[in-house]
């Protein structure tokens, strides 16, 4: 039931999502999520989870026209926008993308990927669901595979920026709860969950005084023991 409400909400928001993003953040959301795409190896199999309206595809195609891409989103409205974007700007590459509506449970059972990209998606999950989701997706990532994580962030200092960021994020959650009934009002502890699965991120970059963060992780070791507290 929860997923149905979330899907319905994002279907409605798909019509205005890009407009709202540009109005509030300019191009910074796109710049942040595209920051590490030039590190992807040519010919990689790429899974984009929560790809939204598909704007991130342009940066990937700029560097990796030979890559095979699986584009997963719970919203049929977002998928329709993503398809429109590809047809308009990269029509000759449309056949290289497989669009799937749903969650990770709808991915082919035995398929693995060289790259996983989660752009402003994991903030929609509570800590329990986030832990389960990351564990499953980590299992789908090949050894030495890359995970490109981009999301909102609360910088520890200066104090004014910290509290300003918290206010922006609270407004963000309040807005999306109206439409999507997320049922959460604060960011999950991303670092806690990623540290279960990966060593330290290879690189980290911040935008908008720390409000946005993008990190590059590399899968290099077996899955650590999982302990939830």
Buried (B, 14 or more C-beta within 10 A) or exposed (E): EEEEBBBBBBBBBBEEBBEEBEEEBEEBBBBBBBBBBEBBEEEBBBBBBBBBBBBBBBBBBEBBEEBBBBBBBBBBBBBBBBBEBBEEEBEEBEEBBBBBBBBBEEBEEEEBBBBBBBBBBBBBBEBEBBBBBBBEBBEBBBEEBBBBBBBBBBBEEEEEBBEBBBEBBEEBBEEBBEBBBBEBEEBBEBEEBBEBBBEEBBEEBBBBEBBBBBBBBBBEEEEEEEEEE
